[in-house]
Amino acid sequence: MQQDRITSPFSATSTAVEVVNGIDLHGKQMIVTGGSSGIGIETARALATAGASVTIAVRNPEAGRSVADKINAGLDSPRVTVAPLDLADLTSVRRFATGWGKMPVHALIDNAGIMATPLTRAASGWESQFATNHLGHFALANLLHDALAAANGARIVSVSSRGHLRSPVVFDDINFTERAYDPWLAYGQSKTANVLFAVDATRRWADDGITANALHPGGIWTNLVRYLPENVRESLRTDPTAEYKTAEQGAATSVFVATSPLLDGVGGRYFEDCNQALPHTGGTERVGVADYALDAEAAQRLWDISAHAISS
């Protein structure tokens, strides 16, 4: 069955606060992973400004508290709190979920991530980008399933990237044990995994009132580039053809997917610039969504592999 494409009045230049303007989030409980830097800060700020109670889940609680204090200072009452979470450590993920308890989660914004890192492996043995960007968030969502279901209309926001166009999930060698490690291919498959997760989470959990969508936030100059060689960073920073968004603009699509009434009951899709993306048509223009990222069979296969990975 063909789905109507979702479009909005917002664009690449819209900000997170503009997107959420007029939407009342009072009484809503929301979690933003990686909420102490980059677009995570602006995502948390916009949601809290609209009335949501926001927990920023971060590896460095001290940095998180500094961000929370600054956001709360601009509100009529404190609405941002901090909790420790290391997505590469499944013990930490389980501890976060246990500490959350039964309180409903109205939106889980899977924002944290790493990019183009040297080859390292998490304690679980999985390649670190796959472990952090996908498996950690996969485990978190599964552990919070009942809290999401209790919200009766929860949304999972999977922050992917146009980097997914670099690689499908290579099921024959996800972990780079047989092929040479390439940091960009590893990043690409982890971002494809973020989209595939949204596809199968919606299939499995829509009847529980839970939907999931993925998105590309845009090009934003944040500490996500910290693993790139200095000469590469400088080349990207000074590239006259590069079009970078501000952090406020970069957070807009995450906030749109988390809050827009246009997405009530909608899941398994991929958005960019606050609109549902068109199919990627190849060529040099890196826009749209790859067919392999929305493939239902691949999504189910990845789910099964991921469920086994977090249970072992």
LINPE-V83111 format. One record per residue. N is the residue number from 1. RES is the residue in one small letter. SS is DSSP state (~ for helix, > for strand, _ for the rest). PHI is phi as a letter, one per 30 degrees, with the letter a starting at -180 (none if undefined). Layout:
BEGIN
N/RES/SS/PHI
N/RES/SS/PHI
END
This chain:
BEGIN
1/m/_/none
2/q/_/d
3/q/_/c
4/d/_/d
5/r/_/d
6/i/_/c
7/t/_/b
8/s/_/b
9/p/_/d
10/f/_/c
11/s/_/b
12/a/_/d
13/t/_/c
14/s/_/d
15/t/_/c
16/a/~/d
17/v/~/d
18/e/~/d
19/v/~/d
20/v/~/c
21/n/_/e
22/g/_/i
23/i/_/c
24/d/_/c
25/l/_/c
26/h/_/e
27/g/_/i
28/k/_/c
29/q/>/c
30/m/>/b
31/i/>/c
32/v/>/b
33/t/>/d
34/g/_/i
35/g/_/d
36/s/_/c
37/s/_/a
38/g/~/h
39/i/~/d
40/g/~/d
41/i/~/d
42/e/~/d
43/t/~/d
44/a/~/d
45/r/~/d
46/a/~/d
47/l/~/d
48/a/~/d
49/t/~/d
50/a/_/d
51/g/_/j
52/a/_/d
53/s/>/d
54/v/>/c
55/t/>/c
56/i/>/c
57/a/>/c
58/v/>/b
59/r/_/d
60/n/_/c
61/p/~/d
62/e/~/d
63/a/~/d
64/g/~/d
65/r/~/d
66/s/~/d
67/v/~/d
68/a/~/e
69/d/~/d
70/k/~/d
71/i/~/d
72/n/~/d
73/a/~/d
74/g/_/c
75/l/_/c
76/d/_/d
77/s/_/a
78/p/_/d
79/r/_/b
80/v/>/c
81/t/>/b
82/v/>/b
83/a/>/b
84/p/>/d
85/l/_/a
86/d/_/c
87/l/_/d
88/a/_/d
89/d/_/c
90/l/~/d
91/t/~/d
92/s/~/d
93/v/~/d
94/r/~/d
95/r/~/d
96/f/~/d
97/a/~/d
98/t/~/d
99/g/~/d
100/w/~/d
101/g/_/i
102/k/_/c
103/m/_/d
104/p/_/e
105/v/_/c
106/h/_/d
107/a/>/a
108/l/>/c
109/i/>/c
110/d/>/d
111/n/_/c
112/a/_/d
113/g/_/a
114/i/_/b
115/m/_/b
116/a/_/h
117/t/_/d
118/p/_/d
119/l/_/d
120/t/_/b
121/r/>/b
122/a/_/d
123/a/_/e
124/s/_/d
125/g/_/j
126/w/_/d
127/e/>/e
128/s/~/d
129/q/~/d
130/f/~/d
131/a/~/d
132/t/~/d
133/n/~/d
134/h/~/c
135/l/~/d
136/g/~/d
137/h/~/d
138/f/~/e
139/a/~/d
140/l/~/d
141/a/~/d
142/n/~/d
143/l/~/d
144/l/_/c
145/h/~/e
146/d/~/d
147/a/~/d
148/l/~/d
149/a/~/d
150/a/~/d
151/a/_/d
152/n/_/h
153/g/_/k
154/a/>/d
155/r/>/b
156/i/>/c
157/v/>/c
158/s/>/c
159/v/>/d
160/s/_/c
161/s/_/a
162/r/~/d
163/g/~/e
164/h/~/d
165/l/~/d
166/r/~/d
167/s/_/a
168/p/_/d
169/v/_/d
170/v/_/d
171/f/~/d
172/d/~/d
173/d/~/a
174/i/_/e
175/n/_/c
176/f/_/h
177/t/_/c
178/e/_/c
179/r/_/c
180/a/_/d
181/y/_/d
182/d/_/b
183/p/~/d
184/w/~/d
185/l/~/d
186/a/~/d
187/y/~/d
188/g/~/e
189/q/~/d
190/s/~/d
191/k/~/d
192/t/~/d
193/a/~/e
194/n/~/d
195/v/~/d
196/l/~/d
197/f/~/e
198/a/~/d
199/v/~/d
200/d/~/d
201/a/~/d
202/t/~/d
203/r/~/e
204/r/~/d
205/w/~/c
206/a/~/e
207/d/~/d
208/d/~/c
209/g/_/i
210/i/>/c
211/t/>/b
212/a/>/b
213/n/>/b
214/a/>/c
215/l/>/a
216/h/>/c
217/p/_/d
218/g/_/j
219/g/_/d
220/i/>/b
221/w/_/d
222/t/_/b
223/n/~/d
224/l/~/d
225/v/~/d
226/r/~/d
227/y/~/d
228/l/_/d
229/p/_/e
230/e/~/e
231/n/~/d
232/v/~/d
233/r/~/e
234/e/~/d
235/s/~/d
236/l/~/d
237/r/~/d
238/t/~/c
239/d/_/d
240/p/_/d
241/t/_/c
242/a/_/d
243/e/_/c
244/y/_/c
245/k/>/d
246/t/_/d
247/a/~/d
248/e/~/d
249/q/~/d
250/g/~/d
251/a/_/d
252/a/~/d
253/t/~/d
254/s/~/e
255/v/~/d
256/f/~/e
257/v/~/d
258/a/~/d
259/t/~/b
260/s/_/d
261/p/~/e
262/l/~/d
263/l/~/c
264/d/_/e
265/g/_/i
266/v/_/c
267/g/_/a
268/g/_/i
269/r/_/b
270/y/>/b
271/f/>/b
272/e/>/b
273/d/_/h
274/c/_/i
275/n/>/b
276/q/>/d
277/a/_/d
278/l/_/d
279/p/>/d
280/h/_/d
281/t/_/c
282/g/_/i
283/g/_/i
284/t/_/d
285/e/_/d
286/r/_/c
287/v/_/b
288/g/_/i
289/v/>/c
290/a/_/d
291/d/~/e
292/y/~/d
293/a/~/d
294/l/~/c
295/d/_/d
296/a/~/d
297/e/~/d
298/a/~/d
299/a/~/d
300/q/~/d
301/r/~/d
302/l/~/d
303/w/~/e
304/d/~/d
305/i/~/d
306/s/~/d
307/a/~/d
308/h/~/d
309/a/~/d
310/i/~/d
311/s/~/c
312/s/_/c
END
